[in-house]
C-alpha cells in the first residue's frame, strides 16, 4: 500500500476549496464576459490560469477570478461630493 503524502493531500484540499473552472464557467462567473476576451486576458497574463498540458484547455481558479475582479472593479469613493 502506498503512503499518501502531505503535498498530495494539501493539493486535493486546495482543488476542492478552489475548484478550476472551464473558460465558459469562468466567463459567466466574471459577469458574462465573452470567452474570447477571457482567453485573451489569460494569454496576455492579465489573469492567472492553469493548463494541464501545452495546448490543453485553460482552467481558472475562483481565487484568480476574484483577484482579477478586485483589481478591475471600481468602488464608490467614501469622499464623494454628494
C-alpha positions in Angstrom: 0.0 0.0 0.0 1.4 3.4 -1.0 1.6 6.1 1.7 -0.2 9.4 1.0 2.0 12.4 1.1 1.0 15.7 2.7 1.6 17.5 -0.5 -1.0 15.5 -2.4 -3.5 15.9 0.4 -3.0 19.6 0.5 -3.3 19.8 -3.3 -6.6 17.8 -3.1 -7.9 20.2 -0.4 -6.9 23.2 -2.5 -8.7 21.8 -5.6 -11.9 21.2 -3.7 -11.8 24.5 -1.9 -10.8 26.5 -5.0 -12.0 24.5 -8.0 -10.7 25.0 -11.5 -13.5 26.4 -13.8 -13.7 26.0 -17.5 -13.3 29.0 -19.7 -17.1 29.2 -20.2 -17.8 28.8 -16.5 -15.1 31.4 -15.6 -16.6 33.9 -18.2 -20.0 33.5 -16.6 -18.5 34.0 -13.2 -17.0 37.2 -14.4 -20.4 38.6 -15.2 -20.9 37.2 -18.7 -17.5 38.2 -20.2 -17.0 36.7 -23.7 -14.9 33.6 -23.7 -12.5 35.0 -26.3 -12.0 38.1 -24.1 -11.1 35.8 -21.2 -8.8 33.8 -23.3 -7.0 37.0 -24.4 -6.7 38.1 -20.8 -5.1 34.7 -20.0 -2.8 34.8 -23.0 -1.6 38.3 -22.0 -1.1 37.2 -18.4 -3.7 39.6 -17.0 -5.5 36.8 -15.3 -4.0 33.6 -13.8 -4.9 30.2 -15.3 -3.9 26.6 -15.1 -3.3 24.3 -18.0 -2.6 20.5 -17.7 -0.6 20.4 -20.9 0.6 22.8 -23.6 -2.3 23.4 -26.0 -4.8 21.9 -23.4 -7.9 23.7 -22.2 -7.5 26.7 -19.9 -8.9 26.4 -16.4 -9.3 29.3 -13.9 -9.3 29.1 -10.1 -12.1 31.0 -8.5 -9.4 32.8 -6.3 -7.7 34.1 -9.5 -11.1 35.3 -10.9 -11.8 37.1 -7.6 -8.3 38.7 -7.7 -9.0 39.9 -11.2 -12.4 41.4 -10.2 -10.8 43.0 -7.2 -8.2 44.8 -9.4 -10.7 45.8 -12.0 -13.8 46.8 -10.0 -14.2 50.4 -9.1 -15.8 51.3 -5.8 -17.5 54.5 -4.8 -15.3 56.9 -3.0 -16.1 57.5 0.6 -15.3 61.1 -0.1 -18.0 61.7 -2.7 -19.3 65.2 -3.3 -23.0 64.5 -2.7 
